[in-house]
Structures are given as C-alpha cells and as structure tokens.
Amino acid sequence: MAKRRRLRVIPLGGIGEIGKNSTLVEYGTDSVLIDAGVKFPEEEHRGVDLIIPDFTALQSRGGQFRGILLTHGHEDHIGALPYLLPQLAADRGAPVPLYGSDLALGFVERKLSERRAVQHADLCVVEPGRRYPMGNVVQAEWVPVSHSIPGSMAVVLHTPDGKLVHTGDFKFDPTPTSGPPTDEARLRQLGDEGVLVLLSDSTRVETAGRTPSEQIVREALEKIVREAPGRVIISTFASNITRLQHAITTAHATGRKVAVAGRSMENNTEVARELGYLEVPDGALVTLEAANSLPGKQVLLITTGSQGEPTAALSRIAAGEHRSIRLRAGDTVVLAASPIPGNNNAVAATIDNLFRRGARVIYDTLLPSIHVSGHGARDELRHMLELTRPRYAVPVHGEYRHLLLYREMAIEWGLPSDRVLMPEIGGVLEFTREAGRKTGVVPSGAVLIDGLTVGNVTNVVLRDRQHLAEDGVIFASLVVDRDTGALLSGPEIVSRGFVHAEGEDLLEAASAEVRRALKRGPGGRPDYGLLVERTAQVLGGFIYRRTHQRPMILPSVIEV
C-alpha cells in the first residue's frame, strides 16, 4: 500500500522573532520555500552585519525542491537570498526557480548582481490568479494584499489535501496609496473552496481595531514639508517605495528638489523607477552635490538609517561624518519609520545626536501619524480568518507573545484549540483533514554574517567580542633567548579599551610582576606555549587583584 502524502510546514525563521522570515513547505516529496529573509543584529551581535536562517534542511533535495516563492520585497523576506542561492544552485546543479512580483524580483536581481550571483537564480514574475506547477500535484497562486510596498501578495499552495494560504505581510487598507487593495473577493472564494491551513501574519495582534491607512502619512508629510523653514531630511526603509513616492510627490508640489543618500536607497529607487512603481517628475531628482548648492527651502533629502544602523546615511549625518551632508540651522529631520524591536537604543542614540546638532527632529513618539504599519491590527487578522475560514491556523511573523495572543484570538473567533498550532523554528507541523500535529524537528537556527564571512561567527567569537567591548585588551610582548629561555627584553605592555585610575603606573607594575615570575636559572630550551600561558596567567591575575577587571590578555613571545 502506497504511503499517504502529507502536507508539512517547517518554519526556518520569523517565529518568536521579528525578521529572517522563511518557511519550508512539503507535500509528499515536493518542497518549496516561502521567503528567505534576514534579521538585523542586536547589540550583543558585535561585528555581525546580518543574521539569516540556517537552511541546512534544504540540502540534498535536488530536483524535488521546486523553488522559492516570495510574498514581497522587504529585507526580512528576501535578504538571505544572495547567501542561500549560490549554495542551493550548487546542490541542485542548476539555477533555483524564484517566483514573485516584478518589484520583489527587481530588488533581488540587484542584490544578486552586487555579489555576482545572478546566474544562480531563474527569475519568474508571477501574475495574480494564475497557477504555477510546483511538482506533479502542487500548484502555487499569488493573491494581492495591501502592505507598505507594492507587489505584496499572499501565497496559496493548492494540494490534493486542501489549500495552504500564507498571508505574507498584509493589512486591509481601504485607501492604499500604491498598489491594489487586498483582494478580499479571491480570499473569500478560497475560503468557500476550502482552506486547510492558514499561516497568518501576527505582528500587530496586540493592537486593537485596524491599522490606519497610508493616506494619513501622506497628509502628515505634506504639512511638515510645507511648513519647514529649511531642508527636510526624511529617513525611512530603502524598500518602502510607498513612502518614497509620498516624499517625492510632496517635494515636487512644494518646489523642492529631491536627492537620495544611501546605496540601498539609490538602488531601490532606480529599480522602482525602471519598473514604473515610482513616478518621478522631470527634473525632480538631483545629485547630492547639486542639492548642496541650493537654498535649504528648495531641498528634500531621502536617506537610509531609520533604524539607527551605524553605517547608514542618517547615523553618519547625526555623527557629523557624512561626506556630503552636514546639518544646518533650520534643518528638519523626519524618521518616517518606527523602530524594529531590538533597534530602540540605536534609534534613540541617532535622534539624540540629531538634536545635539541643532536639527528639529520629528519621529513617531512626537507625531504618530508620521508612520503607519504595513501590518494589520487585531480586527484585520480576525477578518482574514473570516474570509478564509481555515480548518487549521498557524501564526507566523511574530515574537512569542504575538503568536500566543493570535492563538487566543483565533480560538475566541471559533477555531477549536487543537486546530490553532503554535509553531517553532525547525519544528515540523503535519496536516491532514483529520489532524494537525507536531511530528518532529529539522536542523535549524541562525547563521551570522560578518562581512563576506557566512556562518563562521560562532558564539565563542561573539563572547570574545563582548569581552573586548566591556573590558578591553592588554598586549604583552617579550623577547627570550632561544637557547636558554632567559628574558632579554620586556615585557612591553600596551592596553586598548582598558581604563583604570592608575594608568601607566599600573602597567609598569604589571610588567615588573611578569619579569619576576619569568625569572629562571640557566639551562634548557624554553617552552613557547608555557611562556605564553604563564605570562597570561600572571598578568591577568595581577590586573584582577589591583582593579577587579578582567581584560583580554594577549601575550606575544619572540625567540632570538
């Protein structure tokens, strides 16, 4: 008797966290990946640039892996692709099929070009409502939804056992300023046909009611720009094309020229213009150099850095280190985005620095209408349940409290408690008409990216970086006789990031302590490893006794 094929859902990211959204879906031997995003590092991830999911579960699937299906073009849904695709293409021996809207794929193609990896992807622009084969019996369909970026869509997988609907990021905006509204008619039709599993965005389940329309942001920006006495600097996500359009339209209407700062902002602006998602009046965009020569009342700058990223344009402006932009008296800076959880401290530091430099700063705490979320609030999440009427619901895209609160809401709406499953990263959820259950785990976790290094930044490396940041480092250099082991010079002791009231006197006393400890009689070749260990032990112990601090000790022994 043939083994029954089953629908399996395996989250690889975006569960219990905000970021690196990625979900593996299997039916029988066929599998697809919905999204492949990044998460931005928090304070403890010193020196780490990005965090991506562990994609080990995709290895060795060969031709049974049917492709990557994108919901939209935000970094937390596409940012891992430049790191995943080369390895996945090598495993398959062929480019990886990649499906999504033209804007999402445009952003991906630009990212791949920068890493010379375009050849690893087979890009397929999808049409809403059309079905695309994903193996012999599974088909994929895309349904337009409202979000903060055009080309956002829910993904529907049609299987013999029923439909899986992955909402992606969505809200029900009655007056979207770009892109179509959420296709409620098609979602209701899917519900009529029968939805087996709903994977739903849960990010704003804590917020009662509905998320305001993007229209209120346009109105707030228009008022700020018209009333500003000098330049206006607007910082937002580089992929928030809707917000970019607001800024450009408002600038043009008020007689201002627009200049863009930040590589990702420049790239996304160019892609969106080429694809027709960004309407730029003739002469509206100028270079930063041209903008600097204009009176402040005629300038609007759009920058990256709304999340306090240390290397982004706004952070460099706030620190007075941007090569082309210096804050002037009368400048108004607008942070048209709210902090992602984990970025609050970095954003607050950037805002403080902007205030110190004399800018007028407007952010969501002072003016809530300067940003609205692209995610639906509780009533909208409930409305998605009402439209699709799934047999099972699984909250995704949220921290643990969001997932739990969504579960409670879905049960209140009418789903039995055993049909609302709490997911885990790497946990396998299996669905049939008769049951939905957890059946196992796959390798999973986070991969840290440091520059061009992928996955080699371990917890040990992070602990060392934390140690250096908190306590500093002391270098001890000494020269010994190769034959006798006698100390010929040193130790010369230099500190970095280690601060103590005794200063140089402490380091001189520490050097004397090491010399006494290493004094030895004649005869015998020196043991290099023992000398290094003994130096670190004596020096570390002396520093702790005198200061109660534990800097990292790095001895260097030279034999002559």
DOBAGU-355891 format. One line per 5 residues: number of its first residue (from 1); their letters; for each residue x, y, z of C-alpha. Coordinates in nm, 2 decimals. Example, Ala and Ser with C-alpha at 12.3 -4.5 7.8 and 13.67 -1.06 7.14 Angstrom:
# residues 2
1> AS> 1.23:-0.45:0.78 | 1.37:-0.11:0.71
END
This chain:
# residues 560
1> MAKRR> 0.00:0.00:0.00 | 0.15:0.34:-0.10 | 0.24:0.57:0.18 | 0.00:0.87:0.20 | 0.14:1.20:0.10
6> RLRVI> 0.11:1.47:0.37 | 0.14:1.85:0.39 | 0.42:1.95:0.62 | 0.50:2.31:0.73 | 0.85:2.38:0.87
11> PLGGI> 0.93:2.74:0.98 | 1.30:2.82:0.95 | 1.27:3.17:1.08 | 1.03:3.45:1.17 | 0.90:3.26:1.47
16> GEIGK> 0.95:3.41:1.82 | 1.14:3.69:1.65 | 1.10:3.98:1.41 | 1.30:3.90:1.09 | 1.45:3.63:0.88
21> NSTLV> 1.11:3.51:0.77 | 1.13:3.18:0.59 | 0.90:2.87:0.58 | 0.97:2.53:0.41 | 0.65:2.36:0.29
26> EYGTD> 0.65:2.00:0.17 | 0.38:1.78:0.01 | 0.50:1.43:-0.05 | 0.85:1.46:-0.19 | 0.80:1.80:-0.34
31> SVLID> 0.90:2.11:-0.14 | 0.91:2.49:-0.18 | 1.04:2.77:0.04 | 0.82:3.07:0.11 | 1.05:3.38:0.16
36> AGVKF> 1.42:3.39:0.27 | 1.47:3.69:0.49 | 1.73:3.85:0.71 | 1.73:3.97:1.07 | 1.93:4.27:1.17
41> PEEEH> 2.18:4.22:1.45 | 2.11:4.34:1.81 | 2.37:4.49:2.05 | 2.51:4.16:2.16 | 2.59:4.06:1.80
46> RGVDL> 2.91:4.27:1.79 | 3.06:4.30:1.44 | 2.78:4.10:1.28 | 2.62:4.25:0.97 | 2.32:4.03:0.92
51> IIPDF> 2.15:3.71:1.05 | 1.99:3.46:0.82 | 1.81:3.13:0.88 | 2.00:2.80:0.89 | 1.90:2.64:0.56
56> TALQS> 2.05:2.30:0.63 | 1.71:2.14:0.59 | 1.71:2.23:0.21 | 2.03:2.04:0.14 | 2.02:1.73:-0.08
61> RGGQF> 1.67:1.79:-0.20 | 1.79:1.82:-0.56 | 1.51:1.83:-0.82 | 1.24:1.77:-0.56 | 1.29:2.13:-0.44
66> RGILL> 1.06:2.32:-0.67 | 1.15:2.68:-0.60 | 1.14:2.99:-0.37 | 0.81:3.17:-0.35 | 0.83:3.54:-0.25
71> THGHE> 0.55:3.73:-0.08 | 0.71:4.08:-0.12 | 1.04:4.26:-0.15 | 1.13:4.37:0.21 | 1.46:4.27:0.35
76> DHIGA> 1.32:4.04:0.62 | 1.17:3.83:0.34 | 1.43:3.84:0.06 | 1.76:3.95:0.22 | 1.90:3.60:0.27
81> LPYLL> 1.88:3.51:-0.10 | 2.23:3.63:-0.20 | 2.37:3.39:0.06 | 2.13:3.10:0.00 | 2.11:3.08:-0.38
86> PQLAA> 2.47:3.00:-0.47 | 2.48:2.70:-0.23 | 2.14:2.58:-0.33 | 2.22:2.61:-0.70 | 2.54:2.42:-0.65
91> DRGAP> 2.35:2.14:-0.47 | 2.09:2.12:-0.75 | 2.33:2.16:-1.03 | 2.10:2.42:-1.18 | 1.97:2.77:-1.11
96> VPLYG> 1.70:2.79:-0.85 | 1.35:2.89:-0.97 | 1.25:3.21:-0.79 | 0.89:3.34:-0.81 | 0.75:3.68:-0.71
101> SDLAL> 0.63:4.02:-0.82 | 0.84:4.22:-1.07 | 0.94:4.46:-0.79 | 1.04:4.19:-0.54 | 1.24:4.02:-0.82
106> GFVER> 1.39:4.35:-0.93 | 1.52:4.41:-0.58 | 1.66:4.05:-0.56 | 1.83:4.08:-0.90 | 2.01:4.40:-0.80
111> KLSER> 2.13:4.23:-0.48 | 2.25:3.92:-0.67 | 2.43:4.15:-0.92 | 2.63:4.31:-0.65 | 2.75:3.96:-0.54
116> RAVQH> 2.79:3.83:-0.90 | 2.53:3.57:-0.83 | 2.25:3.64:-1.08 | 2.33:3.31:-1.26 | 2.22:3.11:-0.96
121> ADLCV> 1.85:3.22:-1.00 | 1.58:3.16:-1.26 | 1.36:3.46:-1.21 | 0.98:3.42:-1.28 | 0.75:3.72:-1.25
126> VEPGR> 0.41:3.59:-1.14 | 0.06:3.71:-1.23 | -0.21:3.71:-0.96 | -0.47:3.45:-1.00 | -0.26:3.23:-1.23
131> RYPMG> -0.15:2.89:-1.10 | 0.21:2.77:-1.13 | 0.31:2.40:-1.11 | 0.53:2.30:-0.81 | 0.58:1.94:-0.89
136> NVVQA> 0.32:1.69:-1.02 | 0.03:1.77:-0.79 | 0.10:2.10:-0.62 | 0.03:2.44:-0.77 | 0.11:2.79:-0.64
141> EWVPV> -0.10:3.10:-0.67 | -0.05:3.46:-0.56 | -0.32:3.69:-0.42 | -0.26:4.07:-0.40 | -0.26:4.22:-0.05
146> SHSIP> -0.20:4.57:0.09 | 0.13:4.64:0.26 | 0.39:4.92:0.27 | 0.54:4.81:-0.05 | 0.38:4.75:-0.40
151> GSMAV> 0.38:4.39:-0.53 | 0.29:4.24:-0.19 | 0.10:3.91:-0.22 | -0.03:3.61:-0.02 | 0.09:3.27:-0.15
156> VLHTP> -0.16:2.99:-0.19 | -0.05:2.63:-0.24 | -0.31:2.40:-0.39 | -0.26:2.04:-0.28 | -0.48:1.73:-0.31
161> DGKLV> -0.54:1.75:0.06 | -0.65:2.12:0.06 | -0.52:2.47:0.03 | -0.24:2.63:0.23 | -0.27:3.01:0.25
166> HTGDF> 0.04:3.21:0.36 | -0.07:3.57:0.41 | 0.27:3.73:0.39 | 0.26:4.08:0.55 | -0.08:4.23:0.50
171> KFDPT> -0.35:4.47:0.61 | -0.69:4.58:0.48 | -0.62:4.94:0.37 | -0.93:5.09:0.21 | -0.73:5.37:0.05
176> PTSGP> -0.39:5.23:-0.04 | -0.16:5.50:-0.19 | 0.02:5.24:-0.41 | -0.08:4.90:-0.54 | -0.42:4.74:-0.53
181> PTDEA> -0.62:4.68:-0.21 | -0.62:4.33:-0.06 | -0.82:4.10:-0.29 | -1.09:4.01:-0.04 | -1.31:3.85:-0.31
186> RLRQL> -1.04:3.59:-0.40 | -0.97:3.52:-0.03 | -1.34:3.46:0.03 | -1.36:3.24:-0.27 | -1.06:3.04:-0.14
191> GDEGV> -1.25:3.00:0.19 | -1.55:2.88:0.00 | -1.34:2.62:-0.18 | -1.18:2.51:0.15 | -0.86:2.62:0.32
196> LVLLS> -0.68:2.35:0.51 | -0.41:2.57:0.67 | -0.38:2.95:0.72 | -0.03:3.08:0.80 | -0.11:3.43:0.92
201> DSTRV> 0.10:3.74:1.00 | 0.06:3.81:1.37 | 0.29:4.11:1.43 | 0.01:4.36:1.53 | -0.22:4.13:1.71
206> ETAGR> -0.16:4.33:2.03 | -0.32:4.64:1.87 | -0.70:4.66:1.88 | -0.90:4.78:1.58 | -0.75:4.83:1.24
211> TPSEQ> -0.42:4.98:1.12 | -0.47:5.33:0.98 | -0.44:5.39:0.60 | -0.11:5.50:0.45 | -0.30:5.81:0.34
216> IVREA> -0.25:5.98:0.68 | 0.13:5.96:0.64 | 0.10:6.14:0.31 | -0.10:6.42:0.47 | 0.14:6.45:0.77
221> LEKIV> 0.44:6.47:0.53 | 0.28:6.74:0.32 | 0.22:6.95:0.63 | 0.58:6.91:0.76 | 0.74:6.98:0.42
226> REAPG> 0.53:7.29:0.35 | 0.60:7.44:0.69 | 0.97:7.35:0.72 | 1.19:7.67:0.71 | 1.49:7.49:0.57
231> RVIIS> 1.59:7.15:0.43 | 1.38:6.84:0.51 | 1.57:6.51:0.56 | 1.34:6.21:0.55 | 1.47:5.87:0.67
236> TFASN> 1.28:5.55:0.60 | 1.34:5.19:0.49 | 1.50:5.18:0.15 | 1.24:4.93:0.03 | 0.94:5.14:0.14
241> ITRLQ> 0.86:5.26:-0.21 | 0.52:5.40:-0.10 | 0.69:5.63:0.15 | 0.95:5.73:-0.12 | 0.66:5.82:-0.35
246> HAITT> 0.50:6.04:-0.08 | 0.83:6.23:-0.03 | 0.89:6.29:-0.40 | 0.54:6.39:-0.48 | 0.53:6.63:-0.18
251> AHATG> 0.87:6.78:-0.26 | 0.77:6.85:-0.62 | 0.44:7.01:-0.51 | 0.62:7.24:-0.27 | 0.90:7.35:-0.51
256> RKVAV> 1.18:7.13:-0.36 | 1.44:6.92:-0.54 | 1.50:6.56:-0.41 | 1.83:6.40:-0.35 | 1.88:6.04:-0.23
261> AGRSM> 2.15:5.93:0.01 | 2.24:5.57:0.09 | 2.34:5.29:-0.15 | 2.04:5.07:-0.09 | 1.81:5.37:-0.12
266> ENNTE> 1.97:5.47:-0.45 | 1.95:5.11:-0.58 | 1.58:5.06:-0.49 | 1.48:5.40:-0.62 | 1.64:5.31:-0.96
271> VAREL> 1.47:4.97:-0.97 | 1.13:5.11:-0.87 | 1.16:5.38:-1.14 | 1.26:5.13:-1.41 | 0.96:4.91:-1.33
276> GYLEV> 0.71:5.20:-1.31 | 0.64:5.18:-0.93 | 0.79:5.52:-0.86 | 0.68:5.83:-1.06 | 0.94:6.10:-1.06
281> PDGAL> 0.86:6.42:-1.24 | 1.12:6.55:-1.48 | 1.39:6.74:-1.30 | 1.27:6.64:-0.95 | 1.57:6.43:-0.87
286> VTLEA> 1.92:6.58:-0.84 | 2.25:6.48:-0.71 | 2.36:6.55:-0.35 | 2.62:6.79:-0.49 | 2.35:6.98:-0.67
291> ANSLP> 2.13:6.98:-0.37 | 2.40:7.13:-0.15 | 2.42:7.43:-0.38 | 2.05:7.51:-0.34 | 1.88:7.72:-0.07
296> GKQVL> 1.75:7.49:0.21 | 1.39:7.58:0.14 | 1.43:7.41:-0.20 | 1.57:7.08:-0.08 | 1.44:6.75:0.04
301> LITTG> 1.68:6.47:0.11 | 1.58:6.10:0.15 | 1.81:5.88:0.34 | 1.86:5.53:0.49 | 1.92:5.49:0.86
306> SQGEP> 1.57:5.50:1.02 | 1.67:5.20:1.24 | 1.99:5.36:1.37 | 2.22:5.14:1.16 | 2.57:5.27:1.24
311> TAALS> 2.69:5.28:0.88 | 2.37:5.41:0.73 | 2.34:5.77:0.59 | 2.14:5.92:0.88 | 2.37:5.78:1.15
316> RIAAG> 2.67:5.93:0.97 | 2.48:6.26:0.93 | 2.40:6.26:1.30 | 2.76:6.19:1.39 | 2.89:6.47:1.16
321> EHRSI> 3.07:6.21:0.95 | 2.87:6.21:0.62 | 3.10:6.31:0.33 | 2.83:6.51:0.15 | 2.56:6.62:0.41
326> RLRAG> 2.62:6.85:0.71 | 2.33:6.95:0.92 | 2.24:7.32:0.90 | 2.04:7.56:1.12 | 1.67:7.52:1.02
331> DTVVL> 1.70:7.16:0.91 | 1.40:6.93:0.98 | 1.47:6.56:1.01 | 1.18:6.31:0.98 | 1.21:5.95:1.09
336> AASPI> 0.93:5.80:0.89 | 0.95:5.46:1.04 | 0.91:5.31:1.38 | 1.20:5.11:1.54 | 1.20:4.74:1.49
341> PGNNN> 1.22:4.55:1.82 | 1.59:4.54:1.93 | 1.67:4.87:1.75 | 1.52:5.11:2.00 | 1.85:5.21:2.17
346> AVAAT> 2.03:5.27:1.83 | 1.74:5.48:1.71 | 1.73:5.68:2.03 | 2.11:5.75:2.01 | 2.07:5.87:1.65
351> IDNLF> 1.78:6.10:1.75 | 1.98:6.24:2.04 | 2.28:6.32:1.81 | 2.05:6.49:1.56 | 1.91:6.71:1.84
356> RRGAR> 2.26:6.79:1.96 | 2.35:6.92:1.62 | 2.06:7.16:1.62 | 1.81:6.98:1.40 | 1.44:6.98:1.45
361> VIYDT> 1.36:6.60:1.47 | 1.02:6.45:1.41 | 0.96:6.09:1.50 | 0.67:5.86:1.58 | 0.66:5.93:1.95
366> LLPSI> 0.61:6.30:1.88 | 0.39:6.26:1.58 | 0.23:5.91:1.54 | 0.09:5.99:1.20 | 0.44:6.01:1.05
371> HVSGH> 0.44:5.63:1.03 | 0.17:5.37:1.00 | 0.24:5.00:1.00 | 0.21:4.78:0.70 | 0.07:4.50:0.92
376> GARDE> -0.30:4.45:1.01 | -0.42:4.50:1.36 | -0.64:4.25:1.55 | -0.96:4.32:1.37 | -0.79:4.27:1.03
381> LRHML> -0.63:3.95:1.15 | -0.98:3.83:1.25 | -1.12:3.94:0.92 | -0.86:3.72:0.74 | -0.99:3.43:0.94
386> ELTRP> -1.35:3.52:0.85 | -1.26:3.53:0.48 | -1.06:3.21:0.45 | -1.23:3.00:0.73 | -0.93:2.76:0.76
391> RYAVP> -0.95:2.42:0.92 | -0.62:2.50:1.09 | -0.44:2.82:1.17 | -0.08:2.89:1.25 | 0.05:3.23:1.35
396> VHGEY> 0.38:3.34:1.19 | 0.59:3.66:1.16 | 0.59:3.75:1.53 | 0.76:3.73:1.87 | 0.63:3.47:2.11
401> RHLLL> 0.37:3.69:2.27 | 0.23:3.77:1.92 | 0.19:3.41:1.84 | 0.03:3.33:2.17 | -0.22:3.62:2.15
406> YREMA> -0.31:3.53:1.79 | -0.38:3.17:1.91 | -0.61:3.31:2.18 | -0.79:3.54:1.93 | -0.84:3.25:1.68
411> IEWGL> -0.99:3.03:1.95 | -1.22:3.32:2.05 | -1.32:3.36:1.68 | -1.43:2.99:1.68 | -1.15:2.76:1.59
416> PSDRV> -1.11:2.46:1.83 | -0.79:2.49:2.04 | -0.64:2.18:1.88 | -0.66:2.34:1.54 | -0.45:2.65:1.63
421> LMPEI> -0.09:2.53:1.64 | 0.20:2.72:1.79 | 0.50:2.69:1.56 | 0.87:2.67:1.65 | 1.17:2.73:1.43
426> GGVLE> 1.27:2.39:1.29 | 0.95:2.22:1.42 | 0.76:2.01:1.17 | 0.39:2.06:1.16 | 0.19:1.80:0.96
431> FTREA> -0.16:1.84:0.84 | -0.44:1.62:0.70 | -0.81:1.67:0.70 | -0.83:1.46:1.01 | -0.54:1.61:1.22
436> GRKTG> -0.28:1.87:1.26 | 0.01:1.79:1.48 | 0.38:1.84:1.55 | 0.58:1.54:1.42 | 0.95:1.62:1.47
441> VVPSG> 1.23:1.87:1.41 | 1.48:1.95:1.14 | 1.82:2.12:1.17 | 1.76:2.50:1.22 | 1.88:2.81:1.38
446> AVLID> 2.06:3.13:1.29 | 2.37:3.19:1.07 | 2.57:3.50:1.14 | 2.71:3.70:0.85 | 3.02:3.92:0.92
451> GLTVG> 3.13:4.10:0.60 | 3.19:3.82:0.34 | 3.21:3.55:0.61 | 2.90:3.33:0.63 | 2.85:3.11:0.93
456> NVTNV> 3.20:3.13:1.08 | 3.10:3.38:1.35 | 3.03:3.15:1.64 | 2.91:3.21:2.00 | 3.27:3.19:2.10
461> VLRDR> 3.36:3.47:1.87 | 3.07:3.68:1.99 | 3.18:3.62:2.36 | 3.53:3.74:2.27 | 3.39:4.05:2.10
466> QHLAE> 3.17:4.12:2.40 | 3.47:4.07:2.63 | 3.68:4.31:2.43 | 3.40:4.57:2.43 | 3.34:4.56:2.80
471> DGVIF> 3.69:4.51:2.95 | 3.94:4.59:2.67 | 4.26:4.41:2.59 | 4.62:4.41:2.71 | 4.91:4.31:2.48
476> ASLVV> 5.23:4.19:2.64 | 5.54:4.15:2.42 | 5.86:3.99:2.55 | 6.19:3.86:2.40 | 6.36:3.55:2.53
481> DRDTG> 6.69:3.37:2.44 | 6.61:3.08:2.20 | 6.86:2.85:2.38 | 6.84:2.94:2.74 | 6.49:3.09:2.78
486> ALLSG> 6.64:3.39:2.96 | 6.42:3.71:2.94 | 6.61:3.95:2.72 | 6.36:4.23:2.69 | 6.02:4.33:2.81
491> PEIVS> 5.75:4.26:2.87 | 5.63:4.57:2.69 | 5.27:4.62:2.79 | 5.01:4.81:2.59 | 4.64:4.84:2.66
496> RGFVH> 4.34:4.92:2.44 | 3.99:4.98:2.58 | 4.11:4.91:2.93 | 4.08:5.21:3.16 | 4.19:5.24:3.52
501> AEGED> 4.28:5.53:3.75 | 4.64:5.41:3.80 | 4.71:5.43:3.42 | 5.07:5.39:3.32 | 5.18:5.32:3.68
506> LLEAA> 4.96:5.01:3.68 | 5.11:4.88:3.36 | 5.47:4.93:3.48 | 5.39:4.74:3.80 | 5.24:4.46:3.59
511> SAEVR> 5.55:4.44:3.37 | 5.77:4.41:3.68 | 5.54:4.13:3.82 | 5.57:3.93:3.49 | 5.95:3.97:3.49
516> RALKR> 5.98:3.83:3.84 | 5.75:3.54:3.75 | 5.95:3.45:3.44 | 6.30:3.47:3.60 | 6.46:3.13:3.57
521> GPGGR> 6.80:2.97:3.61 | 7.03:2.87:3.32 | 6.99:2.57:3.10 | 6.71:2.41:2.90 | 6.53:2.52:2.59
526> PDYGL> 6.23:2.75:2.66 | 5.88:2.61:2.61 | 5.69:2.86:2.40 | 5.34:2.75:2.50 | 5.43:2.75:2.86
531> LVERT> 5.58:3.10:2.84 | 5.26:3.24:2.68 | 5.04:3.06:2.93 | 5.24:3.17:3.23 | 5.25:3.54:3.10
536> AQVLG> 4.87:3.55:3.05 | 4.81:3.38:3.39 | 5.04:3.61:3.59 | 4.94:3.93:3.41 | 4.57:3.85:3.43
541> GFIYR> 4.59:3.77:3.80 | 4.78:4.09:3.88 | 4.54:4.31:3.69 | 4.24:4.15:3.86 | 4.39:4.18:4.21
546> RTHQR> 4.45:4.55:4.16 | 4.14:4.65:3.95 | 3.88:4.37:3.97 | 3.87:4.39:3.59 | 3.93:4.11:3.35
551> PMILP> 4.07:4.25:3.02 | 4.16:4.00:2.75 | 4.53:3.92:2.78 | 4.73:3.86:2.45 | 5.09:3.77:2.51
556> SVIEV> 5.35:3.76:2.23 | 5.68:3.58:2.28 | 5.97:3.63:2.04 | 6.27:3.40:2.05 | 6.62:3.53:1.94
END
